[in-house]
Amino acid sequence: MIGTLIPQSLLAIGIMIAITYFSRASGLLIMSRIPIGPKVKRFVDAMSSSVLIAVITPMIIHGDGGARLAALVAGGVAIFLRSPLLAIALGMAVAALWRY
């Protein structure tokens, strides 16, 4: 049984690598042919925020109190002080102190 799992696992990993590579490469090829106007620039700028929210939201909803408090602190610092680096640092510190 172990002997058949290794080739299947390697095949699955190879397929995932190929899909990831071709999706990224095709995105670069497509975007290199589209003129970057104000609408496209707004779309691309909004895309990074939406991806970040999509990654962080499940961590806040399903996380512990440390994750929620860290998100609140990081969000507050980012909004009021406009310092992403300080927001990340304080969010990490709050999560670490909560778990300590």
Summary of the structure (lengths in Angstrom):
residues: 100
radius of gyration: 20.0
end to end distance: 43.1
largest distance: 57.2
contacts: 217
relative contact order: 0.06
helix: 90%
strand: 0%
